[in-house]
């Protein structure tokens, strides 16, 4: 697989994302999936303490035991201390509310790195990224601690995620002669605003890592994908997965992507990933793999060449796509969701969940 350089770190153009891994429900299949992905060439792995609140990192540590991989980690979000920071999310775990806050104070950053290394079973993160900017902590303080961790050999390159252009500049000033290696950001056919963030990174000589390239699965089959979602899947309530919008996405894929896929015997996902890999300034893409058999197909996207006409056809088709912001789930879907909420509440009350 082709590589790009982030700072001094050479990484492949496809990176394995692990946000969906570490659930108790699918542990055995997920373990086989991660190992199949590594064997297929996805040996650079992106993870974070936030993913399933540490369980994902512990899972990844078990999956990579004895294997030669690169690790891209993150810092700056805590869920076990509510004394500082902007709330990022609230959720329920075991019947209690858990609050995750953006916390990039030096002590928190150090704790994140050291706990991640312990869960992953490795002595070093090849790239350490600030997960989200913390408006209550000076960026210089965060970067200073990362420089210290780098001097101790606990991290290699330093990157950020979801930063504004001004925050990128502030981070680079704080790092001095050490280059800011990467900016991880969202960009896809359904999130074209990411183009501006890519351009801002390129102008500053900063590498780019793209997350959600398939928009959480909305770009692998539109309405068909929507019908395959499990009842507990939170994506069912997201705008691209509401039936009316999923149909529109499906039509756009059929008009521009499916003909290219059919001619070369590729999947829709391969073509969508190839389109993104052809975009100027995109260094690497973080991709998810849900089944072992998917890994070789996803890797094939790196060798799929699209003509300028094919790229333009896809670009302009999706530029003309407008999702309905007022679309709502159909009555049957709403009834099913309500029934699941009631059943879940009863199970929790009975101590069965």
N, C-alpha and C positions, 0 to 999 in steps of 0.2 A: 504494500500500500504506500502511496506517496506520503511524504511527510512535509510539515511546515515547522518553522522555528518560532518558538515563543521565548524571548530572551535567549538563553543558551540551550533551551530544551527542545529537542526535535520530537514532535508528536505526529501520529498518523492523522489523516484528514477526517477519520471517523473515530469518535471516542465513545465508549460504552457508558451511558447514563444509568444510574442505579436508583433513582428516586422511587421506583415502584417495587423495589425488592425489600425483603426483610419482613414480610407479613407472615404470620403464623399459618394462615390458611393455605398458602401455596409454596411452602418452603422447599419441598423436595424438587418440584419442577423448576423452581427458580434457581436452585443450586445447579441443576443440570444445564439450565439456560445460560447462566453466567460462564460456566466452564466451556460450553460449546461456543459461545461468543469469543472467548479468549483463544480457543483453538482455531477459530475462523479468521483471526487477525485483529480482533478488537481487544488488544492487550493494554490499552490506556483507559483507565477507569476514573470516572468523575463521581464523587460522592460528597456527602455533607453530614455533619452531626444532626441537623434538623430532620433529615429523612427518617421518618418513623421514630424520631426522638432517640437516636443512637442505635436502634435495632438494625438499621440498614448497614451501618459501618461494621457492626459485629458480624452480620451475615456475610458481607464482602470479605472481611478478614478470614472467615472460614473458607469461603469459595476460592480465594487466591493462595491459600497455604501451599507452599512448595512451587509456586508458579512465578515466572518472571514477568512482572507487570509494572507499568507506571501508574502512580496515584496522584490524582488531582483532587485536593480537598478544599474545604471552605471553613471560614470562621465568622463569628460576629452575630450569632443568634442563640439566645439562651432561653430555656423553658423551665429552668429550675430556680430562678431568682427573679422575683417581680419588682425588685427595688429600682430598676433602671430601664430606660429605653422605651421607644415607640412600639406599641403593640403591632405585631405582624399578623398573628392569627390566634384564634381561640378554638379549642376542640375539646371533645370529651374522651377520656381514656379511663376505662374501668369505673365509669360512673362519676368521675370527678373532672372538673374543668382544668385544662392545661392551657396556660397562656405563654406564647412564644414572643419574645421581644428582641428588637435589634440592639445588640450590646457589643460594641467594638472597643470597649475600654481595654487598655493593655493587659490587665489581669485576666479578663474574660477571653481575650484572644489567645493568650498563653495556655489557659486552661483548655480551650477548645482544641488546640493543636496537640497537647499532651494526652488528652482523653481520646482523641481520634487515633493517635498512634497506638495507644493501648488497645483500642477496639479492633483496629486493623491488623495488629500484630507486626507492624513494620517500624523501623527506626526513623523514617523520613518521609515527608510528603514531597513529591517532585515539583508540584506547583501548589501554592496556598493562596486561595482567593477570598477576599472579603465578600461575604454573601450578599449583603445589602448595605448601603451607606447608613450610618448611624448619625443622625443630625445632632445628637446630644454629646458626641465625642469628637474632638478635633481629629481630622484625618491624619495630621502629623503625629499624633500620639499613637494611633493604630499602626501607621507605617513604621514608626520607631521601634515598636515591639516586634513587628515582623522582621525588621532588619536584625534585631538581636537574636531572634529564633533562627534566622538564616546563618548568622555567625556561629551559632551553636551546632549547626548541622542538622537541625530538626526539620527545616524546610529548604527547598531549593529556590525556584523562581517565585516571584510575588505577582499576584494578579488581583483583579477586582471583578465585581459583577453588578449590573444594574446601576452603574454610576452615570451621572450627567457629564457633559464635556468639561464643565468647570471643576467638577470633582476629580476627573481624570488628571487635570492640570495640577490640582492641589496635591494629589497622591504622588505624581512624578516629582514635584518640587521637594516633597518630604523625603523621597528616596534618594535624592541627590544623583550620584553617579551610577547607582543601581537602576537599570531600566525597569519600568513597569511592563511586565511581560505580556499581560493579556487582559482583555475585557470580555467577560461572558455576558451575552445579551440575547434577547428573544428576537427572532427574525424568521419569517416564513411567508408563504403566499397569502396567508390570512393575517399576518402581522407585518405588513410592508413598512410600517414606521421604523422597524429595526434598521432599514437602509441608512437612515440618518446617523444612528449610533455606530454602525460599521464605518461610515465615512469619517466620523469624528475620531475613531480609533486609528484609522489608516493615516489621517493627517498628522497624528502625533507619533507615528511609528510604533503603535501598540498592536499586538496580535489580537485576533478575534476568535472566540469560541461561541458557537450558536447553540442555544437550547430551544426546545419545542419546535424542531424543524417541520414536524408533521402535525403541529398544532394539537397535541395530545391525542392524536389518532383521527382527527377530523379530516385529514387529507389522505387517508388510505382507502376511502370508499364511500364517503358521504353518507347517504341514507342507509346504505347497506351496513356500514359500520355502526350507525346509530341503533339499528335493530339488534345488533349482536351484544350490546352492552348489558352487563348483568344488572339486576335490580338494585344492588347496593352501590353501583358505580356513580360517584358524584358528578361525573361528566354529563349524565343524563339531564341535568338542570342547566348546563352551560349553553350559551346562545348558539354556537355552531352545531350542537347536537339536538336542538329542538327540531322536530320533524320538518317543518317548513323550510328552515335554513339548511338542514342537512341535504334536502332535495336540491336546493340551489347549488350547494357545493358539489354534489354528485354530478349535476349537469355540467358544471364548469370543468370538472375532471374529465368527463366523457368527451367534451368538446376539444380539449387541448392536450391532455396527458394520456388518456387511454389509447388513442391511435398510435402514439409513439411507443407505448409499452407493448402493444399488440404486434407491431412490426418487428420488434427485437426480442420478443419473448420475455419481457421484463414485467415486474409488478408495478402497479401505480406508485407505490412507495419508493421504489428504486428511481423512477423518473423524477419524482418530486425532490428527492434528495440530490439527484444529479443536477437538477436546475439550480438548487441552492449552492452546490459546490462550484458551479460555473459563475456565480456572482462575484464581481470584483471585491477584493478585500476580505472575503470569507476564508479563514485559514482552516478551521476544523469545525465539525458538527458533533454535538452530543446526541446520540441516538439511543433509544430504548429497544430492547429485544424481549419479547414476551414468551417465545417458545424456541427451543433449540434449533428447529428447522429454519427459523427466520434468519439466523445469523449469516449464512453464506449469501442469501439473497441481498441483504442490506449491504454487505461488503461489496457486492458487484456494482453498486451505485458509483463507486470511485472510479471504475473503468468505463462507465457509460458516457460516451461523447454525444453531446447535443449540438446540432447545427445552430447558427445564429437565428435562422427562421423558426426553429423549434423553440428556442429559448424565448423569442419575442412572442410567439403564439401563446405560450403559457403565461408570460408576464401580462400581456394585454387582456387575455381572457379574465384573469383574476383581478386586474385593475378595474374591470367593468362589473365585478361582482359586488352586489350590495346585500348584506344580510338584514333581515327585518329585526330591528331592536325591540319590537313589541311582541315578537313571537312567543307563544307560551306552549308548554306541553299539552298534548291532546288529553281529552277527558279520561280516557282509559289509563294513560300514563300517570295522571294526577291521582287517580283512584288507587293504582298499584303502589305509588309512593306513599300515600296515606296509610295503606294497609301495612306496608313494611315498617313505617314509623311506629304504629301501634304494636305490631308484633315484637319489634325491638325493645320497646318500653316494657312489655310484659316479660320478656326474657330477662331483662336486666333486673326487674323487680323480683323475679324468681331466683336470681343469682346464677342464671345459666349463660349469661354473656358478660 
